[in-house]
């Protein structure tokens, strides 16, 4: 059995790596679910009402 650098070696390390990967996937799924498409955002419209009094 050859061990590559960066690869988990013990069962505990493998479990931790799997948990980290699952957490990363959950975060990405949550971020995607909360993402607002650019088409759905509104543009800021300048309020020029203050110029009417001039």
N, C-alpha and C positions, 0 to 999 in steps of 0.2 A: 504494500500500500504506500503510494507516494503522497506526501502532503504538500500542497501548493501554498505559497505564502498568501495570507489573507483569507484562506478558507477555514471555517470553523472546524476544530478538531475534536472537541469533546461533545458529548450529548447535550450538556448544558449550553455550550456555545451555539450548537445547532438550533436548539429551542429558542435561544435569545435572538438569533438571526431570523428565524421564522416569524417570531413576534414582531421584530422591527419591520420586516417586509409587510406583514399584515397591517401594521399601524400605518405604514407609508401608503399602502393601497387605500385604506379607509380615509386618510387625509386627502388623497387625490380625488377620490370619489365624492367626498363632501365638498371640496373646492369646486369640482365640476358641477355639482348639483346647485351650488349657490352662485355660480357664475352668471352674470348678466350679459347677454349678447350686446355687442356694440349697437346693433340696429335698434335695440330697445331703450337705449339711453337717450336722454334729451339734451339738446344743446342749450347752453346759456344764452339767453336773449337779453341784450342790453336794455336797461330801463331808461328810456329817454324822456320820461314824463317831466323830469326836472327842467328840461329846456323850454317847455311850453310857456313858462312865466317870463321868459326873456323877450 
